[in-house]
Amino acid sequence: MYFKILLNIILGYVSIEVEGYFIERFINLCQQKKIFLWNLHRTKTTIMKVNISIRDFKRIREIVKKTKCRIKIEKKKGLPFFLHKYKKRKLFFALFLIIIIGIIALSNFIWNIEITGNENIDAQEIRNLLEENNFKIGTCKIGLETASIIQNIRLKSDDIAWIGIELNGTNAIVKIVESDKKPEIIPEEEYCNIIATKDAMIVKINAQNGTPVVKEGDMVTKGSILIQGWLEGKYTGNRYVHANGEVQAKVWYSEKVKVPLKQLKKAMTGNVENKYSVKINNFEIFLTKRVSKFKKYDTIETDKKLKLFSDFYLPIEIRTQNLQEYEEQEVIYTVEEAKNIGVQEAKQKLDEKIEDKNSIQDEKIYIEETTDSVEVEVVYEVLENIGTKEKIGF
């Protein structure tokens, strides 16, 4: 339906008023003849207003006679009537034609790339991979082989399990499915050792298969063998096996934070200044003065791409720079205040490293004071399973 309306706007249509006692019959006969009517509404019981294409308007004469209705043209709309109206304005028509040709030419290029589905992979990393395969803003869609681009990216990046490229107008939607990074699973029939994933102190070792080579209280480093993949038998001698077991150990995490007793802090004044520019591909036109009246300020930039329709982007961006003024104020902390700030910041950093907070067994805080600062070190003692399997190489 919407396509038919758009087509009639291009080819031309008329708004008509139909008056008579048999309007329902008029509509039914139009449907039988497959005459398309839209924007139909009644103003009175015997009067109806409706839109109809130029071609179909010529076909309703017979229906008008049968239903004894009267027809009156109220408005003529569409591209043919528009061009006829402005046919003497040659410059206007020439500019209109250039714009139409320009839009058609621009529609053959990609002016926006939208990336979805990425949570752990940075969007810029994906854009770099696309650019390496000549897929970027301004790329011509004609002859573009998305299948080969997809294949090259899949071969180059192990983090991407699946990638799809969908072209809608001048918009390219790149859909990503990230691969799950799982530890290598060694088949039971292959020989392996269990090694340490971190520097730690052994607390408990439970070897279900294989020979333990460490004991409780031993300090180990990352990569050290904890359970060897071999057994010594009285009658069978030494033989290789697939080591199995669990090794729990104490692991230490630490963070240091230095807090100066005198600091310059930002205080926002509330004064704001906006600057605008137009970016056409890689060329930028500044609409306001580039130099700010503020001495000190933070800048927040936002870019908005222009588009004609939902998926028809243009190579034009409106850039807005939001300048927020601030003043620097000197803040003096006491030693105790600096300690509290340092401990809080260090703990926050440590909490980001440790997934299971219940595994924290102990924490220690070390303070070092100087004349102008306080350095805080927070150490967490965490109980973890540090064993992982590694194939035995022959």
Secondary structure, DSSP 8 states (H G I E B T S, - for coil): -HHHHHHHHHH-EEEEEEESS-HHHHHHHHHHTT--EEEEEEEETTEEEEEEEHHHHTT-HHHHHHHT-EEEEEEEESHHHHHHHTTT-HHHHHHHHHHHHHHHHHTTB--EEEEES-SSS-HHHHHHHHHHTT-STT-B-TT--HHHHHHHHHHH-TTEEEEEEEEETTEEEEEEEE---------TTS-EEEEESS-EEEEEEEEEESEE---TT-EE-TT-EEEESEEEETTTEEEE-B-EEEEEEEEEEEEEEEEESEEEEEEEEEEEEEEEEEEETTEEEESS-SS-S-SSEEEEEEEEEEEEETTEEEEEEEEEEEEEEEEEEEEE--HHHHHHHHHHHHHHHHHHH-S-GGGEEEEEEEEEE-SSEEEEEEEEEEEEE-EEEEE---
